[in-house]
């Protein structure tokens, strides 16, 4: 998941979902202007569901429920996954 430190001009970095905390902000996109906005994470919960879906895009990024995310399942080998 792409997160920032919630500070102006802080860099967007990719972390594992289990590492996300309420100290992080996400980049979200909102209609109708389709502009990106930084939003602090209000809470974190674990959800266990059955099934798998792993799309792969040419950039490695995807928007899920208006949140900018990575579609890489392994951050360490994302260059290989994009190849």
mmCIF file of the N, C-alpha and C atoms, coordinates in Angstrom:
data_MODEL
# 
_entry.id   MODEL 
# 
loop_
_atom_site.group_PDB 
_atom_site.id 
_atom_site.type_symbol 
_atom_site.label_atom_id 
_atom_site.label_alt_id 
_atom_site.label_comp_id 
_atom_site.label_asym_id 
_atom_site.label_entity_id 
_atom_site.label_seq_id 
_atom_site.pdbx_PDB_ins_code 
_atom_site.Cartn_x 
_atom_site.Cartn_y 
_atom_site.Cartn_z 
_atom_site.occupancy 
_atom_site.B_iso_or_equiv 
_atom_site.pdbx_formal_charge 
_atom_site.auth_seq_id 
_atom_site.auth_comp_id 
_atom_site.auth_asym_id 
_atom_site.auth_atom_id 
_atom_site.pdbx_PDB_model_num 
ATOM 1   N N  . UNK A 1 1  ? 0.859   -1.169  0.000   1.00 0.00 ? 1  UNK A N  1 
ATOM 2   C CA . UNK A 1 1  ? 0.000   0.000   0.000   1.00 0.00 ? 1  UNK A CA 1 
ATOM 3   C C  . UNK A 1 1  ? 0.902   1.228   0.000   1.00 0.00 ? 1  UNK A C  1 
ATOM 4   N N  . UNK A 1 2  ? 0.543   2.240   -0.784  1.00 0.00 ? 2  UNK A N  1 
ATOM 5   C CA . UNK A 1 2  ? 1.312   3.488   -0.816  1.00 0.00 ? 2  UNK A CA 1 
ATOM 6   C C  . UNK A 1 2  ? 0.879   4.369   0.355   1.00 0.00 ? 2  UNK A C  1 
ATOM 7   N N  . UNK A 1 3  ? 1.857   4.831   1.148   1.00 0.00 ? 3  UNK A N  1 
ATOM 8   C CA . UNK A 1 3  ? 1.576   5.700   2.299   1.00 0.00 ? 3  UNK A CA 1 
ATOM 9   C C  . UNK A 1 3  ? 2.544   6.876   2.313   1.00 0.00 ? 3  UNK A C  1 
ATOM 10  N N  . UNK A 1 4  ? 2.183   7.892   3.103   1.00 0.00 ? 4  UNK A N  1 
ATOM 11  C CA . UNK A 1 4  ? 3.081   9.016   3.381   1.00 0.00 ? 4  UNK A CA 1 
ATOM 12  C C  . UNK A 1 4  ? 3.119   9.205   4.891   1.00 0.00 ? 4  UNK A C  1 
ATOM 13  N N  . UNK A 1 5  ? 3.976   10.118  5.341   1.00 0.00 ? 5  UNK A N  1 
ATOM 14  C CA . UNK A 1 5  ? 4.065   10.435  6.770   1.00 0.00 ? 5  UNK A CA 1 
ATOM 15  C C  . UNK A 1 5  ? 3.112   11.552  7.176   1.00 0.00 ? 5  UNK A C  1 
ATOM 16  N N  . UNK A 1 6  ? 2.221   11.942  6.301   1.00 0.00 ? 6  UNK A N  1 
ATOM 17  C CA . UNK A 1 6  ? 1.206   12.971  6.557   1.00 0.00 ? 6  UNK A CA 1 
ATOM 18  C C  . UNK A 1 6  ? 1.792   14.375  6.683   1.00 0.00 ? 6  UNK A C  1 
ATOM 19  N N  . UNK A 1 7  ? 2.997   14.571  6.213   1.00 0.00 ? 7  UNK A N  1 
ATOM 20  C CA . UNK A 1 7  ? 3.610   15.892  6.233   1.00 0.00 ? 7  UNK A CA 1 
ATOM 21  C C  . UNK A 1 7  ? 3.580   16.468  4.826   1.00 0.00 ? 7  UNK A C  1 
ATOM 22  N N  . UNK A 1 8  ? 3.483   17.794  4.695   1.00 0.00 ? 8  UNK A N  1 
ATOM 23  C CA . UNK A 1 8  ? 3.515   18.389  3.354   1.00 0.00 ? 8  UNK A CA 1 
ATOM 24  C C  . UNK A 1 8  ? 4.787   17.969  2.612   1.00 0.00 ? 8  UNK A C  1 
ATOM 25  N N  . UNK A 1 9  ? 4.632   17.595  1.360   1.00 0.00 ? 9  UNK A N  1 
ATOM 26  C CA . UNK A 1 9  ? 5.737   17.178  0.495   1.00 0.00 ? 9  UNK A CA 1 
ATOM 27  C C  . UNK A 1 9  ? 6.436   15.894  0.945   1.00 0.00 ? 9  UNK A C  1 
ATOM 28  N N  . UNK A 1 10 ? 5.816   15.107  1.844   1.00 0.00 ? 10 UNK A N  1 
ATOM 29  C CA . UNK A 1 10 ? 6.443   13.836  2.218   1.00 0.00 ? 10 UNK A CA 1 
ATOM 30  C C  . UNK A 1 10 ? 6.299   12.852  1.060   1.00 0.00 ? 10 UNK A C  1 
ATOM 31  N N  . UNK A 1 11 ? 7.317   12.017  0.898   1.00 0.00 ? 11 UNK A N  1 
ATOM 32  C CA . UNK A 1 11 ? 7.350   11.088  -0.223  1.00 0.00 ? 11 UNK A CA 1 
ATOM 33  C C  . UNK A 1 11 ? 6.375   9.936   -0.025  1.00 0.00 ? 11 UNK A C  1 
ATOM 34  N N  . UNK A 1 12 ? 5.818   9.511   -1.134  1.00 0.00 ? 12 UNK A N  1 
ATOM 35  C CA . UNK A 1 12 ? 4.948   8.347   -1.150  1.00 0.00 ? 12 UNK A CA 1 
ATOM 36  C C  . UNK A 1 12 ? 5.845   7.121   -1.186  1.00 0.00 ? 12 UNK A C  1 
ATOM 37  N N  . UNK A 1 13 ? 5.600   6.168   -0.282  1.00 0.00 ? 13 UNK A N  1 
ATOM 38  C CA . UNK A 1 13 ? 6.400   4.944   -0.280  1.00 0.00 ? 13 UNK A CA 1 
ATOM 39  C C  . UNK A 1 13 ? 5.466   3.749   -0.151  1.00 0.00 ? 13 UNK A C  1 
ATOM 40  N N  . UNK A 1 14 ? 5.961   2.599   -0.526  1.00 0.00 ? 14 UNK A N  1 
ATOM 41  C CA . UNK A 1 14 ? 5.150   1.390   -0.506  1.00 0.00 ? 14 UNK A CA 1 
ATOM 42  C C  . UNK A 1 14 ? 5.520   0.551   0.707   1.00 0.00 ? 14 UNK A C  1 
ATOM 43  N N  . UNK A 1 15 ? 4.492   0.158   1.469   1.00 0.00 ? 15 UNK A N  1 
ATOM 44  C CA . UNK A 1 15 ? 4.698   -0.708  2.634   1.00 0.00 ? 15 UNK A CA 1 
ATOM 45  C C  . UNK A 1 15 ? 3.734   -1.879  2.555   1.00 0.00 ? 15 UNK A C  1 
ATOM 46  N N  . UNK A 1 16 ? 4.043   -2.927  3.300   1.00 0.00 ? 16 UNK A N  1 
ATOM 47  C CA . UNK A 1 16 ? 3.133   -4.065  3.389   1.00 0.00 ? 16 UNK A CA 1 
ATOM 48  C C  . UNK A 1 16 ? 1.892   -3.642  4.173   1.00 0.00 ? 16 UNK A C  1 
ATOM 49  N N  . UNK A 1 17 ? 0.758   -4.224  3.839   1.00 0.00 ? 17 UNK A N  1 
ATOM 50  C CA . UNK A 1 17 ? -0.493  -3.858  4.502   1.00 0.00 ? 17 UNK A CA 1 
ATOM 51  C C  . UNK A 1 17 ? -0.400  -4.037  6.016   1.00 0.00 ? 17 UNK A C  1 
ATOM 52  N N  . UNK A 1 18 ? 0.315   -5.055  6.467   1.00 0.00 ? 18 UNK A N  1 
ATOM 53  C CA . UNK A 1 18 ? 0.416   -5.302  7.911   1.00 0.00 ? 18 UNK A CA 1 
ATOM 54  C C  . UNK A 1 18 ? 1.245   -4.237  8.627   1.00 0.00 ? 18 UNK A C  1 
ATOM 55  N N  . UNK A 1 19 ? 1.950   -3.378  7.879   1.00 0.00 ? 19 UNK A N  1 
ATOM 56  C CA . UNK A 1 19 ? 2.775   -2.325  8.476   1.00 0.00 ? 19 UNK A CA 1 
ATOM 57  C C  . UNK A 1 19 ? 2.073   -0.970  8.523   1.00 0.00 ? 19 UNK A C  1 
ATOM 58  N N  . UNK A 1 20 ? 0.882   -0.868  7.972   1.00 0.00 ? 20 UNK A N  1 
ATOM 59  C CA . UNK A 1 20 ? 0.148   0.401   7.941   1.00 0.00 ? 20 UNK A CA 1 
ATOM 60  C C  . UNK A 1 20 ? -0.379  0.727   9.343   1.00 0.00 ? 20 UNK A C  1 
ATOM 61  N N  . UNK A 1 21 ? -0.218  1.997   9.749   1.00 0.00 ? 21 UNK A N  1 
ATOM 62  C CA . UNK A 1 21 ? -0.698  2.435   11.067  1.00 0.00 ? 21 UNK A CA 1 
ATOM 63  C C  . UNK A 1 21 ? -1.486  3.737   10.924  1.00 0.00 ? 21 UNK A C  1 
ATOM 64  N N  . UNK A 1 22 ? -2.057  4.182   12.022  1.00 0.00 ? 22 UNK A N  1 
ATOM 65  C CA . UNK A 1 22 ? -2.797  5.446   12.022  1.00 0.00 ? 22 UNK A CA 1 
ATOM 66  C C  . UNK A 1 22 ? -1.857  6.648   11.955  1.00 0.00 ? 22 UNK A C  1 
ATOM 67  N N  . UNK A 1 23 ? -0.551  6.415   11.956  1.00 0.00 ? 23 UNK A N  1 
ATOM 68  C CA . UNK A 1 23 ? 0.431   7.485   11.774  1.00 0.00 ? 23 UNK A CA 1 
ATOM 69  C C  . UNK A 1 23 ? 0.647   7.780   10.294  1.00 0.00 ? 23 UNK A C  1 
ATOM 70  N N  . UNK A 1 24 ? 0.090   6.955   9.413   1.00 0.00 ? 24 UNK A N  1 
ATOM 71  C CA . UNK A 1 24 ? 0.263   7.105   7.971   1.00 0.00 ? 24 UNK A CA 1 
ATOM 72  C C  . UNK A 1 24 ? -0.922  7.826   7.332   1.00 0.00 ? 24 UNK A C  1 
ATOM 73  N N  . UNK A 1 25 ? -0.664  8.344   6.148   1.00 0.00 ? 25 UNK A N  1 
ATOM 74  C CA . UNK A 1 25 ? -1.718  8.890   5.300   1.00 0.00 ? 25 UNK A CA 1 
ATOM 75  C C  . UNK A 1 25 ? -1.726  8.121   3.986   1.00 0.00 ? 25 UNK A C  1 
ATOM 76  N N  . UNK A 1 26 ? -2.897  8.039   3.362   1.00 0.00 ? 26 UNK A N  1 
ATOM 77  C CA . UNK A 1 26 ? -3.073  7.426   2.058   1.00 0.00 ? 26 UNK A CA 1 
ATOM 78  C C  . UNK A 1 26 ? -3.368  8.510   1.051   1.00 0.00 ? 26 UNK A C  1 
ATOM 79  N N  . UNK A 1 27 ? -3.090  8.239   -0.208  1.00 0.00 ? 27 UNK A N  1 
ATOM 80  C CA . UNK A 1 27 ? -3.494  9.144   -1.277  1.00 0.00 ? 27 UNK A CA 1 
ATOM 81  C C  . UNK A 1 27 ? -4.818  8.626   -1.823  1.00 0.00 ? 27 UNK A C  1 
ATOM 82  N N  . UNK A 1 28 ? -5.815  9.473   -1.821  1.00 0.00 ? 28 UNK A N  1 
ATOM 83  C CA . UNK A 1 28 ? -7.137  9.091   -2.306  1.00 0.00 ? 28 UNK A CA 1 
ATOM 84  C C  . UNK A 1 28 ? -7.531  9.994   -3.465  1.00 0.00 ? 28 UNK A C  1 
ATOM 85  N N  . UNK A 1 29 ? -8.437  9.504   -4.285  1.00 0.00 ? 29 UNK A N  1 
ATOM 86  C CA . UNK A 1 29 ? -8.907  10.286  -5.428  1.00 0.00 ? 29 UNK A CA 1 
ATOM 87  C C  . UNK A 1 29 ? -10.408 10.473  -5.278  1.00 0.00 ? 29 UNK A C  1 
ATOM 88  N N  . UNK A 1 30 ? -10.873 11.675  -5.548  1.00 0.00 ? 30 UNK A N  1 
ATOM 89  C CA . UNK A 1 30 ? -12.290 11.985  -5.334  1.00 0.00 ? 30 UNK A CA 1 
ATOM 90  C C  . UNK A 1 30 ? -12.925 12.581  -6.585  1.00 0.00 ? 30 UNK A C  1 
ATOM 91  N N  . UNK A 1 31 ? -14.123 12.111  -6.890  1.00 0.00 ? 31 UNK A N  1 
ATOM 92  C CA . UNK A 1 31 ? -14.911 12.612  -8.029  1.00 0.00 ? 31 UNK A CA 1 
ATOM 93  C C  . UNK A 1 31 ? -15.621 13.889  -7.585  1.00 0.00 ? 31 UNK A C  1 
ATOM 94  N N  . UNK A 1 32 ? -16.048 14.730  -8.454  1.00 0.00 ? 32 UNK A N  1 
ATOM 95  C CA . UNK A 1 32 ? -15.905 14.639  -9.897  1.00 0.00 ? 32 UNK A CA 1 
ATOM 96  C C  . UNK A 1 32 ? -14.587 15.215  -10.404 1.00 0.00 ? 32 UNK A C  1 
ATOM 97  N N  . UNK A 1 33 ? -13.826 15.922  -9.566  1.00 0.00 ? 33 UNK A N  1 
ATOM 98  C CA . UNK A 1 33 ? -12.596 16.578  -10.031 1.00 0.00 ? 33 UNK A CA 1 
ATOM 99  C C  . UNK A 1 33 ? -11.448 15.602  -10.281 1.00 0.00 ? 33 UNK A C  1 
ATOM 100 N N  . UNK A 1 34 ? -11.538 14.401  -9.708  1.00 0.00 ? 34 UNK A N  1 
ATOM 101 C CA . UNK A 1 34 ? -10.491 13.390  -9.865  1.00 0.00 ? 34 UNK A CA 1 
ATOM 102 C C  . UNK A 1 34 ? -9.131  13.891  -9.383  1.00 0.00 ? 34 UNK A C  1 
ATOM 103 N N  . UNK A 1 35 ? -9.129  14.619  -8.265  1.00 0.00 ? 35 UNK A N  1 
ATOM 104 C CA . UNK A 1 35 ? -7.886  15.145  -7.705  1.00 0.00 ? 35 UNK A CA 1 
ATOM 105 C C  . UNK A 1 35 ? -7.423  14.251  -6.551  1.00 0.00 ? 35 UNK A C  1 
ATOM 106 N N  . UNK A 1 36 ? -6.102  14.116  -6.431  1.00 0.00 ? 36 UNK A N  1 
ATOM 107 C CA . UNK A 1 36 ? -5.536  13.343  -5.331  1.00 0.00 ? 36 UNK A CA 1 
ATOM 108 C C  . UNK A 1 36 ? -5.559  14.171  -4.050  1.00 0.00 ? 36 UNK A C  1 
ATOM 109 N N  . UNK A 1 37 ? -5.834  13.470  -2.950  1.00 0.00 ? 37 UNK A N  1 
ATOM 110 C CA . UNK A 1 37 ? -5.865  14.132  -1.648  1.00 0.00 ? 37 UNK A CA 1 
ATOM 111 C C  . UNK A 1 37 ? -5.220  13.203  -0.619  1.00 0.00 ? 37 UNK A C  1 
ATOM 112 N N  . UNK A 1 38 ? -4.421  13.765  0.278   1.00 0.00 ? 38 UNK A N  1 
ATOM 113 C CA . UNK A 1 38 ? -3.805  12.992  1.340   1.00 0.00 ? 38 UNK A CA 1 
ATOM 114 C C  . UNK A 1 38 ? -4.783  12.895  2.508   1.00 0.00 ? 38 UNK A C  1 
ATOM 115 N N  . UNK A 1 39 ? -5.038  11.664  2.982   1.00 0.00 ? 39 UNK A N  1 
ATOM 116 C CA . UNK A 1 39 ? -5.959  11.464  4.099   1.00 0.00 ? 39 UNK A CA 1 
ATOM 117 C C  . UNK A 1 39 ? -5.336  10.556  5.141   1.00 0.00 ? 39 UNK A C  1 
ATOM 118 N N  . UNK A 1 40 ? -5.409  10.984  6.408   1.00 0.00 ? 40 UNK A N  1 
ATOM 119 C CA . UNK A 1 40 ? -4.854  10.181  7.508   1.00 0.00 ? 40 UNK A CA 1 
ATOM 120 C C  . UNK A 1 40 ? -5.716  8.939   7.724   1.00 0.00 ? 40 UNK A C  1 
ATOM 121 N N  . UNK A 1 41 ? -5.055  7.838   8.045   1.00 0.00 ? 41 UNK A N  1 
ATOM 122 C CA . UNK A 1 41 ? -5.751  6.594   8.338   1.00 0.00 ? 41 UNK A CA 1 
ATOM 123 C C  . UNK A 1 41 ? -6.386  6.724   9.713   1.00 0.00 ? 41 UNK A C  1 
ATOM 124 N N  . UNK A 1 42 ? -7.694  6.500   9.790   1.00 0.00 ? 42 UNK A N  1 
ATOM 125 C CA . UNK A 1 42 ? -8.434  6.668   11.046  1.00 0.00 ? 42 UNK A CA 1 
ATOM 126 C C  . UNK A 1 42 ? -8.308  5.438   11.943  1.00 0.00 ? 42 UNK A C  1 
ATOM 127 N N  . UNK A 1 43 ? -8.313  4.252   11.357  1.00 0.00 ? 43 UNK A N  1 
ATOM 128 C CA . UNK A 1 43 ? -8.197  3.027   12.150  1.00 0.00 ? 43 UNK A CA 1 
ATOM 129 C C  . UNK A 1 43 ? -7.716  1.897   11.251  1.00 0.00 ? 43 UNK A C  1 
ATOM 130 N N  . UNK A 1 44 ? -7.179  0.868   11.878  1.00 0.00 ? 44 UNK A N  1 
ATOM 131 C CA . UNK A 1 44 ? -6.681  -0.301  11.158  1.00 0.00 ? 44 UNK A CA 1 
ATOM 132 C C  . UNK A 1 44 ? -7.307  -1.544  11.776  1.00 0.00 ? 44 UNK A C  1 
ATOM 133 N N  . UNK A 1 45 ? -7.882  -2.380  10.937  1.00 0.00 ? 45 UNK A N  1 
ATOM 134 C CA . UNK A 1 45 ? -8.435  -3.654  11.403  1.00 0.00 ? 45 UNK A CA 1 
ATOM 135 C C  . UNK A 1 45 ? -7.980  -4.767  10.472  1.00 0.00 ? 45 UNK A C  1 
ATOM 136 N N  . UNK A 1 46 ? -7.969  -5.993  10.977  1.00 0.00 ? 46 UNK A N  1 
ATOM 137 C CA . UNK A 1 46 ? -7.630  -7.144  10.152  1.00 0.00 ? 46 UNK A CA 1 
ATOM 138 C C  . UNK A 1 46 ? -8.911  -7.808  9.687   1.00 0.00 ? 46 UNK A C  1 
ATOM 139 N N  . UNK A 1 47 ? -8.914  -8.209  8.420   1.00 0.00 ? 47 UNK A N  1 
ATOM 140 C CA . UNK A 1 47 ? -10.046 -8.928  7.854   1.00 0.00 ? 47 UNK A CA 1 
ATOM 141 C C  . UNK A 1 47 ? -9.504  -10.143 7.120   1.00 0.00 ? 47 UNK A C  1 
ATOM 142 N N  . UNK A 1 48 ? -10.071 -11.290 7.385   1.00 0.00 ? 48 UNK A N  1 
ATOM 143 C CA . UNK A 1 48 ? -9.670  -12.510 6.709   1.00 0.00 ? 48 UNK A CA 1 
ATOM 144 C C  . UNK A 1 48 ? -10.808 -12.959 5.816   1.00 0.00 ? 48 UNK A C  1 
ATOM 145 N N  . UNK A 1 49 ? -10.525 -13.093 4.520   1.00 0.00 ? 49 UNK A N  1 
ATOM 146 C CA . UNK A 1 49 ? -11.531 -13.529 3.570   1.00 0.00 ? 49 UNK A CA 1 
ATOM 147 C C  . UNK A 1 49 ? -10.944 -14.606 2.671   1.00 0.00 ? 49 UNK A C  1 
ATOM 148 N N  . UNK A 1 50 ? -11.781 -15.384 2.077   1.00 0.00 ? 50 UNK A N  1 
ATOM 149 C CA . UNK A 1 50 ? -11.346 -16.448 1.184   1.00 0.00 ? 50 UNK A CA 1 
ATOM 150 C C  . UNK A 1 50 ? -11.328 -15.939 -0.252  1.00 0.00 ? 50 UNK A C  1 
ATOM 151 N N  . UNK A 1 51 ? -10.342 -16.376 -1.005  1.00 0.00 ? 51 UNK A N  1 
ATOM 152 C CA . UNK A 1 51 ? -10.252 -16.012 -2.406  1.00 0.00 ? 51 UNK A CA 1 
ATOM 153 C C  . UNK A 1 51 ? -8.996  -15.217 -2.687  1.00 0.00 ? 51 UNK A C  1 
ATOM 154 N N  . UNK A 1 52 ? -8.756  -14.984 -3.963  1.00 0.00 ? 52 UNK A N  1 
ATOM 155 C CA . UNK A 1 52 ? -7.573  -14.231 -4.370  1.00 0.00 ? 52 UNK A CA 1 
ATOM 156 C C  . UNK A 1 52 ? -7.869  -13.503 -5.671  1.00 0.00 ? 52 UNK A C  1 
ATOM 157 N N  . UNK A 1 53 ? -7.369  -12.315 -5.766  1.00 0.00 ? 53 UNK A N  1 
ATOM 158 C CA . UNK A 1 53 ? -7.474  -11.552 -7.002  1.00 0.00 ? 53 UNK A CA 1 
ATOM 159 C C  . UNK A 1 53 ? -6.236  -10.688 -7.064  1.00 0.00 ? 53 UNK A C  1 
ATOM 160 N N  . UNK A 1 54 ? -5.445  -10.821 -8.095  1.00 0.00 ? 54 UNK A N  1 
ATOM 161 C CA . UNK A 1 54 ? -4.190  -10.105 -8.174  1.00 0.00 ? 54 UNK A CA 1 
ATOM 162 C C  . UNK A 1 54 ? -3.992  -9.515  -9.566  1.00 0.00 ? 54 UNK A C  1 
ATOM 163 N N  . UNK A 1 55 ? -4.607  -8.360  -9.841  1.00 0.00 ? 55 UNK A N  1 
ATOM 164 C CA . UNK A 1 55 ? -4.401  -7.739  -11.151 1.00 0.00 ? 55 UNK A CA 1 
ATOM 165 C C  . UNK A 1 55 ? -2.995  -7.173  -11.258 1.00 0.00 ? 55 UNK A C  1 
ATOM 166 N N  . UNK A 1 56 ? -2.501  -7.054  -12.463 1.00 0.00 ? 56 UNK A N  1 
ATOM 167 C CA . UNK A 1 56 ? -1.189  -6.463  -12.690 1.00 0.00 ? 56 UNK A CA 1 
ATOM 168 C C  . UNK A 1 56 ? -1.331  -5.390  -13.756 1.00 0.00 ? 56 UNK A C  1 
ATOM 169 N N  . UNK A 1 57 ? -0.889  -4.171  -13.463 1.00 0.00 ? 57 UNK A N  1 
ATOM 170 C CA . UNK A 1 57 ? -0.972  -3.065  -14.407 1.00 0.00 ? 57 UNK A CA 1 
ATOM 171 C C  . UNK A 1 57 ? 0.431   -2.746  -14.923 1.00 0.00 ? 57 UNK A C  1 
ATOM 172 N N  . UNK A 1 58 ? 0.517   -2.014  -16.017 1.00 0.00 ? 58 UNK A N  1 
ATOM 173 C CA . UNK A 1 58 ? 1.832   -1.697  -16.590 1.00 0.00 ? 58 UNK A CA 1 
ATOM 174 C C  . UNK A 1 58 ? 2.661   -0.803  -15.675 1.00 0.00 ? 58 UNK A C  1 
ATOM 175 N N  . UNK A 1 59 ? 2.011   0.044   -14.862 1.00 0.00 ? 59 UNK A N  1 
ATOM 176 C CA . UNK A 1 59 ? 2.747   0.923   -13.951 1.00 0.00 ? 59 UNK A CA 1 
ATOM 177 C C  . UNK A 1 59 ? 2.970   0.287   -12.585 1.00 0.00 ? 59 UNK A C  1 
ATOM 178 N N  . UNK A 1 60 ? 2.176   -0.731  -12.259 1.00 0.00 ? 60 UNK A N  1 
ATOM 179 C CA . UNK A 1 60 ? 2.255   -1.341  -10.934 1.00 0.00 ? 60 UNK A CA 1 
ATOM 180 C C  . UNK A 1 60 ? 1.338   -0.679  -9.933  1.00 0.00 ? 60 UNK A C  1 
ATOM 181 N N  . UNK A 1 61 ? 0.603   0.346   -10.363 1.00 0.00 ? 61 UNK A N  1 
ATOM 182 C CA . UNK A 1 61 ? -0.319  1.053   -9.471  1.00 0.00 ? 61 UNK A CA 1 
ATOM 183 C C  . UNK A 1 61 ? -1.752  0.754   -9.882  1.00 0.00 ? 61 UNK A C  1 
ATOM 184 N N  . UNK A 1 62 ? -2.647  0.844   -8.910  1.00 0.00 ? 62 UNK A N  1 
ATOM 185 C CA . UNK A 1 62 ? -4.064  0.606   -9.153  1.00 0.00 ? 62 UNK A CA 1 
ATOM 186 C C  . UNK A 1 62 ? -4.851  1.415   -8.121  1.00 0.00 ? 62 UNK A C  1 
ATOM 187 N N  . UNK A 1 63 ? -6.060  1.819   -8.459  1.00 0.00 ? 63 UNK A N  1 
ATOM 188 C CA . UNK A 1 63 ? -6.918  2.532   -7.511  1.00 0.00 ? 63 UNK A CA 1 
ATOM 189 C C  . UNK A 1 63 ? -8.004  1.574   -7.065  1.00 0.00 ? 63 UNK A C  1 
ATOM 190 N N  . UNK A 1 64 ? -8.091  1.354   -5.755  1.00 0.00 ? 64 UNK A N  1 
ATOM 191 C CA . UNK A 1 64 ? -9.070  0.443   -5.167  1.00 0.00 ? 64 UNK A CA 1 
ATOM 192 C C  . UNK A 1 64 ? -9.886  1.222   -4.148  1.00 0.00 ? 64 UNK A C  1 
ATOM 193 N N  . UNK A 1 65 ? -11.192 1.286   -4.355  1.00 0.00 ? 65 UNK A N  1 
ATOM 194 C CA . UNK A 1 65 ? -12.073 2.042   -3.446  1.00 0.00 ? 65 UNK A CA 1 
ATOM 195 C C  . UNK A 1 65 ? -11.552 3.461   -3.222  1.00 0.00 ? 65 UNK A C  1 
ATOM 196 N N  . UNK A 1 66 ? -11.123 4.111   -4.311  1.00 0.00 ? 66 UNK A N  1 
ATOM 197 C CA . UNK A 1 66 ? -10.625 5.495   -4.307  1.00 0.00 ? 66 UNK A CA 1 
ATOM 198 C C  . UNK A 1 66 ? -9.284  5.674   -3.609  1.00 0.00 ? 66 UNK A C  1 
ATOM 199 N N  . UNK A 1 67 ? -8.559  4.587   -3.311  1.00 0.00 ? 67 UNK A N  1 
ATOM 200 C CA . UNK A 1 67 ? -7.252  4.665   -2.668  1.00 0.00 ? 67 UNK A CA 1 
ATOM 201 C C  . UNK A 1 67 ? -6.191  4.212   -3.660  1.00 0.00 ? 67 UNK A C  1 
ATOM 202 N N  . UNK A 1 68 ? -5.116  5.004   -3.783  1.00 0.00 ? 68 UNK A N  1 
ATOM 203 C CA . UNK A 1 68 ? -4.009  4.645   -4.675  1.00 0.00 ? 68 UNK A CA 1 
ATOM 204 C C  . UNK A 1 68 ? -3.206  3.537   -4.011  1.00 0.00 ? 68 UNK A C  1 
ATOM 205 N N  . UNK A 1 69 ? -3.064  2.396   -4.711  1.00 0.00 ? 69 UNK A N  1 
ATOM 206 C CA . UNK A 1 69 ? -2.406  1.206   -4.162  1.00 0.00 ? 69 UNK A CA 1 
ATOM 207 C C  . UNK A 1 69 ? -1.387  0.656   -5.144  1.00 0.00 ? 69 UNK A C  1 
ATOM 208 N N  . UNK A 1 70 ? -0.633  -0.303  -4.670  1.00 0.00 ? 70 UNK A N  1 
ATOM 209 C CA . UNK A 1 70 ? 0.280   -1.065  -5.523  1.00 0.00 ? 70 UNK A CA 1 
ATOM 210 C C  . UNK A 1 70 ? -0.378  -2.405  -5.809  1.00 0.00 ? 70 UNK A C  1 
ATOM 211 N N  . UNK A 1 71 ? -0.205  -2.908  -7.016  1.00 0.00 ? 71 UNK A N  1 
ATOM 212 C CA . UNK A 1 71 ? -0.751  -4.233  -7.310  1.00 0.00 ? 71 UNK A CA 1 
ATOM 213 C C  . UNK A 1 71 ? 0.330   -5.301  -7.211  1.00 0.00 ? 71 UNK A C  1 
ATOM 214 N N  . UNK A 1 72 ? 1.477   -4.960  -6.631  1.00 0.00 ? 72 UNK A N  1 
ATOM 215 C CA . UNK A 1 72 ? 2.547   -5.929  -6.454  1.00 0.00 ? 72 UNK A CA 1 
ATOM 216 C C  . UNK A 1 72 ? 2.336   -6.723  -5.173  1.00 0.00 ? 72 UNK A C  1 
ATOM 217 N N  . UNK A 1 73 ? 2.484   -8.023  -5.272  1.00 0.00 ? 73 UNK A N  1 
ATOM 218 C CA . UNK A 1 73 ? 2.322   -8.873  -4.097  1.00 0.00 ? 73 UNK A CA 1 
ATOM 219 C C  . UNK A 1 73 ? 3.622   -8.993  -3.312  1.00 0.00 ? 73 UNK A C  1 
ATOM 220 N N  . UNK A 1 74 ? 4.741   -8.647  -3.933  1.00 0.00 ? 74 UNK A N  1 
ATOM 221 C CA . UNK A 1 74 ? 6.033   -8.724  -3.279  1.00 0.00 ? 74 UNK A CA 1 
ATOM 222 C C  . UNK A 1 74 ? 6.812   -7.459  -3.627  1.00 0.00 ? 74 UNK A C  1 
ATOM 223 N N  . UNK A 1 75 ? 6.943   -6.563  -2.673  1.00 0.00 ? 75 UNK A N  1 
ATOM 224 C CA . UNK A 1 75 ? 7.581   -5.269  -2.913  1.00 0.00 ? 75 UNK A CA 1 
ATOM 225 C C  . UNK A 1 75 ? 9.022   -5.442  -3.385  1.00 0.00 ? 75 UNK A C  1 
ATOM 226 N N  . UNK A 1 76 ? 9.725   -6.451  -2.862  1.00 0.00 ? 76 UNK A N  1 
ATOM 227 C CA . UNK A 1 76 ? 11.144  -6.644  -3.181  1.00 0.00 ? 76 UNK A CA 1 
ATOM 228 C C  . UNK A 1 76 ? 11.381  -6.993  -4.643  1.00 0.00 ? 76 UNK A C  1 
ATOM 229 N N  . UNK A 1 77 ? 10.419  -7.633  -5.313  1.00 0.00 ? 77 UNK A N  1 
ATOM 230 C CA . UNK A 1 77 ? 10.634  -8.061  -6.705  1.00 0.00 ? 77 UNK A CA 1 
ATOM 231 C C  . UNK A 1 77 ? 9.661   -7.381  -7.668  1.00 0.00 ? 77 UNK A C  1 
ATOM 232 N N  . UNK A 1 78 ? 9.267   -6.152  -7.383  1.00 0.00 ? 78 UNK A N  1 
ATOM 233 C CA . UNK A 1 78 ? 8.298   -5.495  -8.244  1.00 0.00 ? 78 UNK A CA 1 
ATOM 234 C C  . UNK A 1 78 ? 8.831   -5.219  -9.639  1.00 0.00 ? 78 UNK A C  1 
ATOM 235 N N  . UNK A 1 79 ? 10.137  -4.973  -9.787  1.00 0.00 ? 79 UNK A N  1 
ATOM 236 C CA . UNK A 1 79 ? 10.702  -4.776  -11.117 1.00 0.00 ? 79 UNK A CA 1 
ATOM 237 C C  . UNK A 1 79 ? 10.554  -6.053  -11.940 1.00 0.00 ? 79 UNK A C  1 
ATOM 238 N N  . UNK A 1 80 ? 10.797  -7.193  -11.347 1.00 0.00 ? 80 UNK A N  1 
ATOM 239 C CA . UNK A 1 80 ? 10.641  -8.480  -12.020 1.00 0.00 ? 80 UNK A CA 1 
ATOM 240 C C  . UNK A 1 80 ? 9.177   -8.708  -12.371 1.00 0.00 ? 80 UNK A C  1 
ATOM 241 N N  . UNK A 1 81 ? 8.254   -8.364  -11.457 1.00 0.00 ? 81 UNK A N  1 
ATOM 242 C CA . UNK A 1 81 ? 6.826   -8.546  -11.724 1.00 0.00 ? 81 UNK A CA 1 
ATOM 243 C C  . UNK A 1 81 ? 6.371   -7.683  -12.883 1.00 0.00 ? 81 UNK A C  1 
ATOM 244 N N  . UNK A 1 82 ? 6.910   -6.460  -13.007 1.00 0.00 ? 82 UNK A N  1 
ATOM 245 C CA . UNK A 1 82 ? 6.519   -5.587  -14.094 1.00 0.00 ? 82 UNK A CA 1 
ATOM 246 C C  . UNK A 1 82 ? 7.075   -6.073  -15.432 1.00 0.00 ? 82 UNK A C  1 
ATOM 247 N N  . UNK A 1 83 ? 8.178   -6.781  -15.384 1.00 0.00 ? 83 UNK A N  1 
ATOM 248 C CA . UNK A 1 83 ? 8.761   -7.307  -16.628 1.00 0.00 ? 83 UNK A CA 1 
ATOM 249 C C  . UNK A 1 83 ? 7.864   -8.365  -17.208 1.00 0.00 ? 83 UNK A C  1 
# 
